[in-house]
Amino acid sequence: MPARDIGVDVPAPQQDCQDRQCPFHGALRVRGQLITGKVKTARMQSTVVVQREFFRYLPKFERYEKRSSSFAAHNPPCIAAQQGDEVSIMECRPLSKTKHFVVISAVRGKAQIISEDYTQEPSLALPGRAKPKAKEAEEGEDA
């Protein structure tokens, strides 16, 4: 079954699914807000919790504070977002008491590699850190 156009400029998933609440392969219509965030929890069945971080200006202190909000969203099996993925969710009709969003695209999370040289210890590979003195060299001078 080919994926239908949902009216948003996102790529259609490669896999097919039989989920009735999938915007691409089911009968679910999307409308309203489009939110991007990171998957905080993916332990529930067909549901993910997406966390969105933003800044709020405090005029009294003339600074910004970091805030976050969480949204429960339906996770169709054709997208299958996992914890740590960057996702786009879009508003839809209420699917349950707390779910009013559905995942429409996901980008898998990527681990950052600090050093390509695996012979060094990870603490030595961080930029800006001084190398600790070798204990063997100090013991050799004392003896």
C-alpha positions as CSV (number, residue, x, y, z in Angstrom):
1,M,0.0,0.0,0.0
2,P,1.6,3.3,-1.0
3,A,2.0,6.1,1.5
4,R,-0.5,8.9,1.0
5,D,0.4,12.6,1.0
6,I,-0.3,14.2,4.4
7,G,0.1,17.8,3.2
8,V,3.4,18.4,5.0
9,D,6.8,18.5,3.3
10,V,8.3,15.4,5.0
11,P,9.6,12.2,3.3
12,A,7.2,9.2,3.4
13,P,8.5,6.2,5.4
14,Q,10.0,3.3,3.4
15,Q,8.2,0.6,5.4
16,D,4.5,-0.2,5.2
17,C,2.3,-0.6,8.3
18,Q,-1.3,-1.7,9.1
19,D,-1.8,0.9,11.8
20,R,-5.1,2.7,11.5
21,Q,-3.6,5.7,13.4
22,C,-0.7,6.2,11.0
23,P,-1.0,9.4,9.0
24,F,0.7,7.8,6.0
25,H,-1.0,4.4,5.8
26,G,-4.1,4.8,8.0
27,A,-7.0,7.2,8.2
28,L,-5.5,9.7,10.7
29,R,-5.6,13.3,9.5
30,V,-3.0,15.8,10.8
31,R,-3.5,19.5,11.4
32,G,-2.3,22.4,13.5
33,Q,1.1,22.6,15.2
34,L,4.3,21.1,13.9
35,I,6.9,20.5,16.7
36,T,10.4,19.2,16.6
37,G,12.1,17.7,19.7
38,K,14.0,14.8,21.1
39,V,12.5,11.4,22.2
40,K,12.8,11.3,25.9
41,T,11.0,7.9,26.5
42,A,10.0,5.2,24.1
43,R,9.0,2.5,26.6
44,M,5.2,2.6,26.0
45,Q,3.5,0.6,23.4
46,S,3.1,2.8,20.2
47,T,3.8,5.9,22.2
48,V,6.8,8.2,22.7
49,V,7.4,11.2,24.9
50,V,9.0,14.1,23.0
51,Q,10.8,16.8,24.9
52,R,11.1,20.3,23.4
53,E,13.5,22.8,24.9
54,F,13.1,26.6,24.5
55,F,14.3,29.8,26.1
56,R,12.2,32.3,28.0
57,Y,13.2,35.9,28.6
58,L,13.2,37.2,32.2
59,P,13.0,41.0,32.0
60,K,13.8,41.6,35.6
61,F,17.2,39.8,35.3
62,E,17.7,40.7,31.6
63,R,18.6,37.0,30.9
64,Y,17.1,33.9,29.4
65,E,16.1,30.8,31.2
66,K,16.0,27.3,29.7
67,R,12.6,25.6,29.8
68,S,11.3,22.4,28.4
69,S,7.9,20.9,27.7
70,S,6.9,17.3,27.0
71,F,4.3,15.9,24.6
72,A,3.0,12.3,24.3
73,A,2.8,11.3,20.7
74,H,1.7,8.2,18.8
75,N,4.6,6.3,17.2
76,P,3.6,4.4,14.1
77,P,5.4,1.1,13.4
78,C,6.6,2.3,10.0
79,I,8.5,5.2,11.7
80,A,9.5,3.4,15.0
81,A,11.3,6.3,16.7
82,Q,13.6,5.3,19.6
83,Q,14.9,7.1,22.6
84,G,17.4,9.8,21.6
85,D,16.0,10.4,18.1
86,E,15.2,13.8,16.8
87,V,11.5,13.7,15.7
88,S,8.9,15.9,14.1
89,I,5.4,15.6,15.6
90,M,2.2,17.0,14.3
91,E,-1.1,17.7,16.0
92,C,-4.0,15.4,15.3
93,R,-7.4,14.5,16.9
94,P,-7.2,13.2,20.5
95,L,-6.0,9.6,20.4
96,S,-6.2,9.1,24.1
97,K,-6.4,11.1,27.3
98,T,-2.9,12.6,26.8
99,K,-2.0,11.9,23.2
100,H,-2.9,14.6,20.7
101,F,0.2,14.3,18.4
102,V,1.6,11.8,16.0
103,V,5.3,11.3,14.9
104,I,5.7,12.1,11.2
105,S,9.4,11.9,10.8
106,A,12.5,10.7,12.7
107,V,16.2,11.2,12.4
108,R,18.2,8.6,14.3
109,G,20.5,10.0,17.2
110,K,24.2,9.9,16.5
111,A,26.9,9.3,19.1
112,Q,29.8,11.8,19.0
113,I,33.3,10.3,18.7
114,I,35.9,12.4,20.6
115,S,39.1,10.7,19.3
116,E,39.8,8.4,16.4
117,D,42.9,7.2,18.1
118,Y,41.8,4.3,20.3
119,T,45.3,3.9,22.0
120,Q,44.7,7.0,24.1
121,E,42.5,7.1,27.2
122,P,39.2,9.0,26.7
123,S,40.2,11.6,29.3
124,L,43.4,12.4,27.4
125,A,41.5,12.9,24.2
126,L,39.4,15.8,25.4
127,P,40.6,19.2,24.0
128,G,41.9,21.7,26.5
129,R,43.0,19.1,29.1
130,A,46.7,18.8,30.1
131,K,48.2,15.4,30.1
132,P,48.7,13.9,33.6
133,K,52.3,13.0,34.5
134,A,53.2,9.4,34.0
135,K,53.6,7.6,37.4
136,E,56.1,5.3,36.0
137,A,58.5,8.1,35.1
138,E,58.2,9.6,38.6
139,E,58.9,6.3,40.3
140,G,61.9,5.7,38.0
141,E,63.5,9.1,39.1
142,D,63.1,8.4,42.8
143,A,64.7,5.0,42.8
